[in-house]
Amino acid sequence: MRKWIFRIGLGSLLIFQMMPNSAAGWEDPPSFRDRIFFGGNFGLTFGNTTSIIVAPLAGYRITPRLAGGLGIRYEYYKSNYPGFVPYDTHIYGGSVFGRYMIIKNISEAVGLGGFNSGIFLQTEYEILSLESEYFDLSNPSASGRFNLHSVLVGGGIYQPIGRRSGVMISVLWNLNESYNSIYANPIIRFGFNF
């Protein structure tokens, strides 16, 4: 896992170093306040499994195409499958992400009128705290909590709905998926920025 983190970090650093000055690409560089954005995603699942997810984020536009930021995640999870012992738990943690818009406007890139969505690539490193009793499959008698580290990579589509806001759909893959992972590849997320 550390090898993957090192490779992603080194690759991100090299890409960042090859990019022009952070003000390049902006006709009038925006103020610090205009470069900051907020957003996140949430999810609801009901049935034999109940899941309520709240995952806000805050980011900074380094250049018109490159952004990075931090996110937090909280999930209430309840399982009530017939034939199994029911349980409920809380999952929480944080992440750091980088996002690069490879195409800012599809209509300009391919000549389609009225379709101003962009396509982005994203990397994310996430740490979640899970209860060992329910999620540590290598040690079923464990108690307490453990940290699950995930390296997520992928991309998606961003649809602006205003000057600073928009919605996005992303598809990510967990590069270090294990038997303790709470995600099944691919991971599909719906989110927003403002």
Summary of the structure (lengths in Angstrom):
residues: 194
radius of gyration: 19.0
end to end distance: 33.2
largest distance: 62.8
contacts: 521
relative contact order: 0.14
helix: 15%
strand: 52%
